Amino acid sequence: MQPLTIAVILFCQLGRLFQMLEGLGTQIEKDVLLDNYRKPVLNSVFMEEWSSLTKNFLKALPYSLTSSQLTAVSEIIWDLKRPVPMNRLLQGDVGCGKTVVAFLACMEVIGAGYQAAFMVPTELLAVQHYEHFLNLLENMEHVDCKPSVALLTGSTPSKQSRLVREGLQSGDISLVIGTHSLIAEKVEFSALRIAVVDEQHRFGVIQRGRFNSKLYYTSIISRMAVTSSSNGSLKGDVYMAPHVLAMSATPIPRTLALALYGDMSLTQITDLPPGRLPVETCIIEGNDSGFEKVYQVQMMTDELEAGGKIYLVYPVIEQSEQLPQLRAASADLETISKRFEAYSCGLLHGKMRSDEKDDALRRFRSGEICVLLSTQVIEIGVDVPDASMMVVMNAERFGIAQLHQLRGRVGRGVRKSKCVLLASMASSINRLKVLEKSSDGFYLANMDLLLRGPGDLLGKKQSGHLPEFPIARLEIDGNILQEAHHAALRILGSSHDLEKFPELKAELSMRQPLCLLGD
């Protein structure tokens, strides 16, 4: 490898770690974090050290956590007890139980007297998490004062939204679950200590950056308020920016690269709950014979006759003159209804009103609807355990992460399930074959990294090979990257602000934007 390319890799590592340190408030925080990177320790604590609220919440669960889930909770709580803001990615396959792990992390900070925020990409998922959390709270026993939880989405009525904002600002609300509404300027927290970003691949780089910046500057406002009210008497941890826990079933390549080589710690849930059956995946070319194969015996017909429920997923709602090759959910409803006259068919898409979407899902869950034609709105937050088959139209129009998430909507019950990906272009079949070979989310992310590249680690691109790396490949040259990472740690350990190395800082500032993401 050329020396120039090695230097470029070093500057990339140095720039990312410099950004990370700039986000910390004190010299002690910077020393502790750098020391942790130099001397990694076992990131786990015993359950005895958890707060009583967390322990009671764990007892209230109607199931036992898997060993992998317990390890994940322990790693996260270990981070929560450190005097350094956590930046951690929680990764695991669809249905492995990431949400309950995040709930336990939230309970740990609430038990210490702080607040938690849980941001999700869709209203359906926000409502599902909110109702799930309330149900778990009801099961808790021997708790005098249960934490208050609120829901905040774009559909929240103005009066209720104002009450939620007031509750967050005063500290009366311990946990808020919401969508992009949590990024709104009007939303302020009294003592926010952890922010969970669920299904983070659905948020863009700028959206996540705005959220992180909002958290950071909110913590500055909070510490100023505490300073004025306590006459300068402060606990050391008040100065700390909130912890950030990102979750994804399939990390996008950019985030995967950060997790492997940068400022994001990684926690994996490697097992599924007992009894979960793998989903059989097959790729079929979407020509006339391919559709007949799907509709006829051994596919949809057999599944419906056996009592199964089927998702048909489409890339668009209505047909378009600009993209006539794309099949549309609304346009296909009449055709599918005639094809399967003995079974009720329904429609679900993002332009429907909230009550219409809720009604469609209710009827699908109850069995009134056997075939649900939908867009990717079902990708997140839809849980129908007895849905046993999915057919994705124009599958090449979806990303690997989307298809993996969509596939996770089936196989959640006791029935053996199947996912069929219909590709309208023969040239796209090889890319889709990756999903046929594996259901492991992290393997798929690695394959996506090889296929698409890691994106711009310090910028806004989420895919593609980096122009600053004309020779090196991050997914291949990992040993060089590791050495560069250690070198950057030694440099910043000697001088956090690089003032001892003015020429290096000047060169770095020309190569990389030395600012917090989201500025």
C-alpha positions as CSV (number, residue, x, y, z in Angstrom):
1,M,0.0,0.0,0.0
2,Q,1.2,3.5,-0.8
3,P,2.5,5.7,2.1
4,L,0.1,8.5,0.9
5,T,-2.9,6.2,1.3
6,I,-1.8,5.1,4.7
7,A,-1.5,8.7,5.7
8,V,-5.1,9.3,4.4
9,I,-6.4,6.5,6.6
10,L,-4.6,7.9,9.6
11,F,-6.2,11.3,9.0
12,C,-9.6,9.7,8.7
13,Q,-9.2,7.9,12.1
14,L,-7.7,11.1,13.7
15,G,-10.5,13.2,12.4
16,R,-13.2,10.9,13.7
17,L,-11.7,10.6,17.2
18,F,-11.1,14.3,17.3
19,Q,-14.8,14.9,16.6
20,M,-15.6,12.4,19.4
21,L,-13.4,14.2,21.9
22,E,-14.8,17.6,21.0
23,G,-18.2,16.4,22.0
24,L,-17.1,15.8,25.6
25,G,-17.1,18.5,28.2
26,T,-14.2,17.9,30.5
27,Q,-10.6,16.7,30.5
28,I,-11.5,13.8,32.8
29,E,-14.1,12.6,30.3
30,K,-11.6,12.7,27.5
31,D,-8.9,10.8,29.5
32,V,-11.3,8.1,30.6
33,L,-12.7,7.5,27.1
34,L,-9.2,7.4,25.5
35,D,-8.0,5.1,28.2
36,N,-11.0,2.8,27.6
37,Y,-10.1,2.5,23.9
38,R,-6.5,1.7,24.8
39,K,-7.3,-0.8,27.5
40,P,-10.7,-2.4,26.7
41,V,-12.3,-4.2,29.7
42,L,-15.2,-6.5,30.0
43,N,-18.2,-4.4,29.4
44,S,-20.6,-6.0,31.8
45,V,-21.9,-5.7,35.3
46,F,-23.6,-8.1,37.5
47,M,-27.4,-7.9,37.8
48,E,-27.0,-7.0,41.5
49,E,-25.6,-3.6,40.5
50,W,-28.7,-2.7,38.5
51,S,-31.2,-0.2,40.0
52,S,-34.2,-1.6,41.9
53,L,-36.5,-0.2,39.2
54,T,-34.6,-2.1,36.5
55,K,-34.8,-5.3,38.5
56,N,-38.5,-5.0,39.1
57,F,-39.1,-4.3,35.4
58,L,-37.1,-7.4,34.5
59,K,-39.3,-9.5,36.9
60,A,-42.4,-8.0,35.2
61,L,-41.5,-9.4,31.8
62,P,-43.8,-12.3,30.7
63,Y,-40.7,-14.2,29.4
64,S,-37.1,-14.8,30.3
65,L,-34.3,-13.0,28.5
66,T,-31.9,-15.0,26.4
67,S,-28.3,-15.2,27.5
68,S,-27.4,-12.8,24.6
69,Q,-30.0,-10.3,25.7
70,L,-28.7,-10.4,29.3
71,T,-25.2,-9.8,28.0
72,A,-26.3,-6.9,25.9
73,V,-28.2,-5.3,28.8
74,S,-25.1,-5.7,31.0
75,E,-22.8,-4.1,28.5
76,I,-25.1,-1.1,28.1
77,I,-25.7,-0.6,31.8
78,W,-21.9,-0.8,32.3
79,D,-21.6,2.1,29.8
80,L,-24.4,4.0,31.5
81,K,-22.5,4.0,34.8
82,R,-19.4,5.5,33.3
83,P,-18.7,9.3,33.4
84,V,-18.5,9.4,29.6
85,P,-21.4,9.7,27.0
86,M,-22.1,6.3,25.5
87,N,-22.3,6.0,21.7
88,R,-23.3,2.4,21.1
89,L,-25.0,0.4,18.3
90,L,-27.2,-2.5,19.4
91,Q,-27.5,-4.9,16.5
92,G,-29.4,-8.1,16.1
93,D,-31.7,-9.9,13.7
94,V,-35.4,-8.9,13.4
95,G,-37.3,-10.3,16.4
96,C,-34.3,-11.0,18.6
97,G,-35.6,-8.7,21.4
98,K,-33.6,-5.4,21.0
99,T,-36.6,-3.3,22.2
100,V,-36.8,-4.9,25.6
101,V,-33.1,-4.4,26.0
102,A,-33.5,-0.7,25.3
103,F,-36.4,-0.5,27.7
104,L,-34.2,-1.9,30.5
105,A,-31.5,0.6,29.7
106,C,-34.1,3.4,29.9
107,M,-35.3,2.1,33.3
108,E,-31.8,2.1,34.6
109,V,-31.4,5.9,33.9
110,I,-34.9,6.6,35.1
111,G,-34.1,4.7,38.3
112,A,-31.2,7.1,38.8
113,G,-33.5,10.1,38.5
114,Y,-33.0,11.0,34.9
115,Q,-35.1,11.0,31.7
116,A,-35.1,8.9,28.6
117,A,-36.1,9.5,25.0
118,F,-37.0,6.8,22.5
119,M,-37.1,7.9,18.8
120,V,-38.6,5.6,16.1
121,P,-39.1,6.2,12.4
122,T,-42.9,5.6,12.1
123,E,-46.0,6.4,14.1
124,L,-47.1,2.7,13.9
125,L,-43.9,1.7,15.7
126,A,-44.1,4.5,18.2
127,V,-47.7,3.5,19.2
128,Q,-46.7,-0.2,19.4
129,H,-43.7,0.6,21.7
130,Y,-45.8,2.9,23.8
131,E,-48.6,0.3,24.3
132,H,-46.0,-2.4,24.9
133,F,-44.2,-0.4,27.6
134,L,-47.5,0.5,29.3
135,N,-48.4,-3.2,29.5
136,L,-45.1,-4.1,31.0
137,L,-45.5,-1.3,33.6
138,E,-48.8,-2.7,34.6
139,N,-47.2,-6.0,35.4
140,M,-44.7,-4.4,37.8
141,E,-45.3,-5.1,41.5
142,H,-43.9,-3.6,44.7
143,V,-43.2,-0.3,43.0
144,D,-44.6,2.7,44.8
145,C,-44.1,5.2,42.0
146,K,-44.0,3.9,38.5
147,P,-42.3,6.1,35.9
148,S,-44.5,8.2,33.7
149,V,-44.4,7.7,29.9
150,A,-45.7,9.8,27.1
151,L,-46.2,9.5,23.4
152,L,-45.3,12.3,21.0
153,T,-45.8,12.0,17.2
154,G,-47.0,14.2,14.3
155,S,-50.6,13.0,15.0
156,T,-50.5,14.0,18.7
157,P,-53.2,16.7,19.2
158,S,-51.9,20.2,19.8
159,K,-53.1,20.4,23.4
160,Q,-51.7,17.0,24.3
161,S,-48.4,17.8,22.6
162,R,-48.1,21.0,24.6
163,L,-48.8,19.0,27.9
164,V,-46.1,16.4,26.9
165,R,-43.5,19.2,26.2
166,E,-44.3,20.8,29.5
167,G,-43.9,17.5,31.3
168,L,-40.6,16.9,29.7
169,Q,-39.3,20.3,30.5
170,S,-40.4,20.1,34.1
171,G,-39.2,16.5,34.6
172,D,-42.7,15.1,35.3
173,I,-42.4,12.7,32.3
174,S,-39.6,10.1,32.7
175,L,-39.8,8.5,29.2
176,V,-41.0,9.9,25.9
177,I,-41.6,7.6,22.9
178,G,-42.0,9.4,19.6
179,T,-41.1,10.0,16.0
180,H,-39.2,12.9,14.3
181,S,-41.3,15.1,16.5
182,L,-38.6,14.6,19.2
183,I,-36.2,16.7,17.1
184,A,-38.5,19.7,17.1
185,E,-37.0,22.9,18.6
186,K,-39.9,23.2,21.1
187,V,-39.0,19.9,22.7
188,E,-36.7,20.4,25.8
189,F,-35.8,18.1,28.6
190,S,-35.2,18.6,32.2
191,A,-32.6,15.9,32.8
192,L,-32.2,13.7,29.6
193,R,-29.6,11.0,30.2
194,I,-30.2,8.4,27.3
195,A,-31.6,8.7,23.8
196,V,-32.5,5.5,21.9
197,V,-32.7,5.7,18.1
198,D,-34.7,2.6,17.0
199,E,-34.3,1.2,13.5
200,Q,-31.6,3.8,12.9
201,H,-31.0,2.8,9.3
202,R,-34.3,4.6,8.6
203,F,-32.9,7.9,9.7
204,G,-30.5,9.8,7.5
205,V,-27.1,11.0,8.6
206,I,-28.3,14.6,8.9
207,Q,-31.4,13.6,11.0
208,R,-29.2,11.6,13.4
209,G,-26.7,14.4,13.5
210,R,-29.5,16.9,14.4
211,F,-30.8,14.6,17.1
212,N,-27.3,14.2,18.6
213,S,-26.6,17.9,18.4
214,K,-30.0,18.7,20.0
215,L,-29.1,16.3,22.9
216,Y,-25.7,17.8,23.3
217,Y,-27.0,21.4,23.4
218,T,-29.9,20.5,25.6
219,S,-27.5,19.1,28.1
220,I,-25.6,22.4,28.0
221,I,-28.9,24.3,28.8
222,S,-29.6,21.8,31.6
223,R,-26.2,22.2,33.2
224,M,-26.5,26.1,33.0
225,A,-29.9,25.8,34.8
226,V,-28.5,23.6,37.5
227,T,-25.5,25.9,38.0
228,S,-27.8,28.9,38.5
229,S,-30.1,27.0,40.9
230,S,-27.3,25.4,43.0
231,N,-25.0,28.3,43.4
232,G,-22.2,26.6,41.7
233,S,-22.6,23.3,43.6
234,L,-22.8,20.6,40.9
235,K,-22.5,16.9,40.7
236,G,-19.9,16.0,38.2
237,D,-22.2,13.9,35.9
238,V,-24.5,16.9,35.3
239,Y,-22.0,18.2,32.8
240,M,-22.2,15.1,30.7
241,A,-24.1,14.9,27.4
242,P,-26.7,12.1,27.2
243,H,-25.9,8.6,26.2
244,V,-27.0,7.5,22.7
245,L,-28.1,3.9,21.9
246,A,-28.8,3.2,18.2
247,M,-30.5,0.0,17.2
248,S,-30.8,-1.7,13.9
249,A,-31.5,-5.2,12.6
250,T,-29.2,-4.5,9.6
251,P,-26.8,-1.6,10.0
252,I,-26.2,0.5,6.9
253,P,-22.6,0.3,5.7
254,R,-21.7,3.7,7.0
255,T,-22.8,2.8,10.5
256,L,-21.2,-0.6,10.3
257,A,-17.9,1.0,9.4
258,L,-18.2,3.4,12.4
259,A,-19.0,0.4,14.6
260,L,-16.0,-1.6,13.4
261,Y,-13.4,1.2,13.2
262,G,-14.6,4.4,14.9
263,D,-16.3,6.1,17.7
264,M,-19.3,3.7,18.1
265,S,-19.2,0.7,20.4
266,L,-21.0,-2.4,19.2
267,T,-23.3,-4.8,21.1
268,Q,-24.7,-7.8,19.3
269,I,-27.7,-10.0,20.2
270,T,-26.7,-13.2,18.5
271,D,-29.6,-15.6,19.3
272,L,-33.4,-15.6,18.7
273,P,-36.1,-16.4,21.2
274,P,-36.7,-20.1,21.6
275,G,-39.0,-21.7,19.0
276,R,-38.4,-19.0,16.3
277,L,-38.3,-20.8,12.9
278,P,-36.1,-19.5,10.1
279,V,-37.8,-18.0,7.1
280,E,-37.3,-19.8,3.7
281,T,-36.4,-17.2,1.1
282,C,-36.5,-17.7,-2.6
283,I,-35.7,-15.4,-5.6
284,I,-37.9,-15.5,-8.7
285,E,-37.7,-13.5,-11.9
286,G,-40.8,-11.3,-12.1
287,N,-42.0,-12.3,-15.6
288,D,-45.3,-13.9,-16.5
289,S,-44.2,-17.4,-15.7
290,G,-42.7,-16.2,-12.4
291,F,-46.0,-14.6,-11.3
292,E,-47.9,-17.7,-12.2
293,K,-45.5,-19.8,-10.2
294,V,-46.1,-17.6,-7.1
295,Y,-49.9,-17.5,-7.5
296,Q,-50.4,-21.2,-8.2
297,V,-50.0,-24.4,-6.2
298,Q,-47.1,-24.7,-3.7
299,M,-47.0,-20.9,-3.2
300,M,-49.9,-18.5,-2.4
301,T,-52.8,-20.9,-3.1
302,D,-51.4,-23.6,-0.9
303,E,-50.6,-21.2,1.9
304,L,-54.1,-19.7,1.9
305,E,-55.8,-23.1,1.8
306,A,-53.7,-24.1,4.8
307,G,-55.0,-21.1,6.8
308,G,-52.0,-18.8,6.3
309,K,-51.9,-15.1,5.9
310,I,-50.0,-13.3,3.2
311,Y,-48.3,-9.9,2.7
312,L,-47.9,-8.6,-0.8
313,V,-45.4,-5.7,-0.7
314,Y,-45.2,-3.1,-3.4
315,P,-42.7,-0.3,-4.1
316,V,-45.4,2.3,-5.0
317,I,-49.0,3.0,-4.2
318,E,-50.2,4.1,-7.6
319,Q,-48.9,3.3,-11.1
320,S,-46.7,5.9,-12.7
321,E,-46.1,6.8,-16.4
322,Q,-42.5,7.5,-15.5
323,L,-42.0,4.1,-14.1
324,P,-44.4,1.8,-15.8
325,Q,-42.5,-1.4,-14.8
326,L,-43.3,-0.9,-11.2
327,R,-46.3,-2.8,-9.8
328,A,-48.5,-0.6,-7.6
329,A,-50.5,-1.7,-4.5
330,S,-53.7,0.1,-5.3
331,A,-53.7,-0.9,-9.0
332,D,-53.2,-4.6,-8.1
333,L,-55.9,-4.8,-5.4
334,E,-58.7,-5.5,-7.9
335,T,-56.6,-8.1,-9.8
336,I,-55.5,-10.0,-6.7
337,S,-59.1,-9.9,-5.3
338,K,-60.4,-11.6,-8.5
339,R,-57.5,-14.0,-8.5
340,F,-58.3,-15.2,-4.9
341,E,-62.0,-14.7,-4.8
342,A,-62.5,-17.0,-1.8
343,Y,-60.3,-14.9,0.4
344,S,-60.6,-11.3,1.5
345,C,-57.9,-8.9,0.4
346,G,-57.0,-5.5,2.0
347,L,-54.9,-2.5,1.3
348,L,-52.4,-0.6,3.5
349,H,-50.2,2.3,2.6
350,G,-48.7,5.5,4.1
351,K,-51.2,7.9,2.6
352,M,-54.1,6.3,4.4
353,R,-55.5,8.0,7.6
354,S,-54.2,6.6,10.9
355,D,-57.6,5.1,11.7
356,E,-57.8,3.4,8.3
357,K,-54.3,1.9,8.8
358,D,-55.2,0.7,12.2
359,D,-58.5,-0.8,10.9
360,A,-56.6,-2.6,8.1
361,L,-54.1,-4.1,10.5
362,R,-56.8,-5.1,13.0
363,R,-58.7,-7.0,10.3
364,F,-55.5,-8.7,9.1
365,R,-54.7,-9.8,12.6
366,S,-58.2,-11.1,13.2
367,G,-58.3,-13.0,10.0
368,E,-61.0,-10.9,8.2
369,I,-58.3,-10.1,5.7
370,C,-56.1,-13.0,4.4
371,V,-54.1,-11.1,1.8
372,L,-52.8,-7.7,2.7
373,L,-51.4,-5.5,-0.2
374,S,-49.1,-3.0,1.3
375,T,-46.2,-0.7,0.6
376,Q,-43.0,-0.7,2.8
377,V,-45.1,0.9,5.6
378,I,-45.2,-2.5,7.2
379,E,-41.4,-2.8,7.3
380,I,-41.3,-1.3,10.8
381,G,-43.7,-1.9,13.8
382,V,-46.1,-4.5,12.4
383,D,-46.4,-7.7,14.4
384,V,-48.9,-10.3,13.1
385,P,-47.6,-13.7,14.5
386,D,-49.6,-15.9,12.2
387,A,-48.6,-14.1,9.0
388,S,-46.7,-16.9,7.2
389,M,-45.8,-15.7,3.7
390,M,-44.5,-12.5,2.0
391,V,-44.2,-11.7,-1.7
392,V,-42.2,-8.6,-2.5
393,M,-42.8,-7.1,-6.0
394,N,-40.0,-5.3,-7.8
395,A,-37.7,-6.5,-5.0
396,E,-34.6,-4.9,-6.7
397,R,-36.1,-1.5,-5.8
398,F,-35.6,-2.1,-2.1
399,G,-32.3,-2.1,-0.2
400,I,-30.8,-5.1,1.6
401,A,-31.7,-3.6,5.0
402,Q,-35.3,-3.0,3.9
403,L,-35.8,-6.5,2.5
404,H,-34.3,-8.0,5.7
405,Q,-36.7,-6.0,7.8
406,L,-39.7,-6.8,5.5
407,R,-38.8,-10.5,5.7
408,G,-38.9,-10.2,9.5
409,R,-42.6,-9.5,9.4
410,V,-43.2,-13.3,8.8
411,G,-41.9,-16.2,10.7
412,R,-43.0,-14.7,14.1
413,G,-45.3,-17.5,15.0
414,V,-45.4,-21.3,15.0
415,R,-46.0,-21.7,11.2
416,K,-43.1,-22.4,8.8
417,S,-42.9,-19.2,6.8
418,K,-41.7,-18.2,3.3
419,C,-40.5,-15.0,1.7
420,V,-40.5,-14.6,-2.1
421,L,-38.6,-11.8,-3.8
422,L,-39.8,-11.1,-7.3
423,A,-37.1,-9.3,-9.3
424,S,-38.2,-7.5,-12.5
425,M,-34.6,-7.4,-13.8
426,A,-32.6,-10.6,-14.3
427,S,-29.4,-8.5,-13.6
428,S,-30.5,-7.8,-10.1
429,I,-31.0,-11.5,-9.0
430,N,-27.4,-12.0,-7.9
431,R,-27.6,-9.1,-5.4
432,L,-30.8,-10.5,-4.0
433,K,-29.3,-14.0,-3.7
434,V,-27.4,-12.7,-0.6
435,L,-30.8,-12.7,1.2
436,E,-31.5,-16.2,0.0
437,K,-28.2,-17.5,1.5
438,S,-28.4,-15.9,4.9
439,S,-30.8,-14.5,7.5
440,D,-28.0,-13.1,9.6
441,G,-28.3,-9.3,9.8
442,F,-24.7,-8.6,10.4
443,Y,-23.6,-10.9,7.6
444,L,-25.9,-9.0,5.3
445,A,-24.4,-5.7,6.5
446,N,-21.0,-7.0,5.7
447,M,-22.1,-8.0,2.2
448,D,-23.7,-4.7,1.7
449,L,-20.4,-3.1,2.8
450,L,-18.5,-5.1,0.2
451,L,-21.1,-4.3,-2.5
452,R,-21.7,-0.6,-1.8
453,G,-18.7,0.7,0.2
454,P,-18.9,2.4,3.6
455,G,-19.9,5.9,2.6
456,D,-18.3,9.0,3.9
457,L,-17.4,8.4,7.5
458,L,-17.2,12.0,8.4
459,G,-19.8,13.3,5.9
460,K,-23.3,12.7,4.6
461,K,-23.0,9.9,2.1
462,Q,-24.3,6.6,3.3
463,S,-22.9,4.4,0.5
464,G,-20.2,4.3,-2.2
465,H,-16.5,4.0,-2.1
466,L,-14.7,7.0,-0.6
467,P,-13.0,9.4,-3.0
468,E,-10.3,10.0,-0.3
469,F,-9.4,6.2,-0.5
470,P,-8.5,5.7,-4.2
471,I,-6.5,2.6,-3.3
472,A,-7.5,1.4,0.1
473,R,-10.7,-0.5,0.8
474,L,-12.0,-0.2,4.4
475,E,-13.7,-3.5,4.1
476,I,-10.4,-5.2,3.1
477,D,-7.6,-3.2,4.6
478,G,-8.7,-3.7,8.2
479,N,-5.3,-4.3,9.6
480,I,-3.9,-1.0,8.3
481,L,-7.0,0.8,9.7
482,Q,-6.5,-0.8,13.1
483,E,-2.9,0.4,13.2
484,A,-4.0,3.9,12.2
485,H,-6.6,3.8,14.9
486,H,-4.0,3.0,17.6
487,A,-1.7,5.7,16.2
488,A,-4.5,8.3,16.4
489,L,-5.2,7.3,20.0
490,R,-1.6,7.9,20.9
491,I,-1.5,11.3,19.3
492,L,-4.8,12.5,20.9
493,G,-3.8,10.9,24.2
494,S,-0.7,13.2,24.2
495,S,-2.7,16.3,23.1
496,H,-6.5,16.2,23.0
497,D,-6.8,19.4,21.0
498,L,-3.7,18.8,18.9
499,E,-2.2,22.0,20.1
500,K,1.2,20.2,20.5
501,F,1.0,19.3,16.8
502,P,0.0,22.5,15.0
503,E,1.1,21.3,11.6
504,L,-0.8,18.1,11.9
505,K,-3.9,19.9,13.1
506,A,-3.6,22.3,10.1
507,E,-3.3,19.4,7.7
508,L,-6.2,17.6,9.3
509,S,-8.5,20.7,9.2
510,M,-7.9,20.9,5.4
511,R,-8.7,17.2,4.9
512,Q,-11.6,16.7,7.4
513,P,-14.4,18.9,8.8
514,L,-13.4,19.3,12.5
515,C,-16.9,20.0,13.8
516,L,-19.7,18.0,15.6
517,L,-21.9,16.1,13.2
518,G,-25.1,18.0,12.7
519,D,-23.5,21.5,12.9
